[in-house]
């Protein structure tokens, strides 16, 4: 469990297209085997410490002739941002994917100041 001792808790969120591979025959749509897409995202303003980040698929357009396989996660979380990572494998064909995310953590308030 992550404890947050700040008086002010920041919540940042977004919704971003990770890829749209059917448009240009990208490897998520035409490939097979292990595949990964990684996208770096920045928060609107920095947190005081790396926040807790939740990611979920908000759009997943897949071929109905193959197995549906997906692994989505947040990686490399810092005070400034994180990487969203989407993985698939085998014969799965994914036309496009969009992710919704939320970060929760301590932020600097207007009345907070550091002495040193």
C-alpha positions, 0 to 999 in steps of 0.5 A, spaced: 500 500 500 502 506 498 501 512 503 500 519 501 502 524 507 501 530 503 495 535 504 493 535 497 492 529 493 492 530 485 489 526 480 491 527 473 487 523 467 487 522 460 485 518 454 490 516 448 490 512 442 496 507 442 496 505 435 491 504 429 495 499 425 490 497 420 491 504 417 498 502 415 498 495 415 502 495 422 505 489 425 499 489 431 495 488 425 499 484 420 504 481 424 504 475 429 508 472 435 510 477 441 509 484 439 509 490 444 507 498 443 510 503 448 508 510 449 510 515 454 505 520 457 507 526 461 502 529 467 499 536 466 504 538 472 509 534 476 507 530 482 511 530 489 513 523 488 511 517 483 504 517 483 499 510 483 497 509 475 491 505 473 491 504 466 485 500 462 483 499 455 478 504 452 477 501 445 480 495 443 478 493 435 481 486 434 480 481 428 474 476 430 478 470 426 484 470 431 485 469 439 484 475 443 490 476 447 492 483 451 497 485 456 496 493 458 500 496 464 504 502 466 511 502 467 517 507 468 513 511 473 516 518 475 513 524 478 513 527 471 510 521 467 510 514 465 510 509 459 503 505 457 505 498 455 501 494 450 503 487 449 500 481 445 502 475 442 501 469 438 496 470 432 492 476 435 491 481 430 489 488 433 487 494 428 487 499 434 487 500 441 486 506 446 487 507 453 484 511 459 489 512 465 489 515 471 494 517 476 493 519 483 499 522 488 501 528 492 502 534 489 505 541 491 500 546 494 500 554 493 501 554 500 507 549 501 514 551 500 520 548 502 525 551 506 531 547 503 
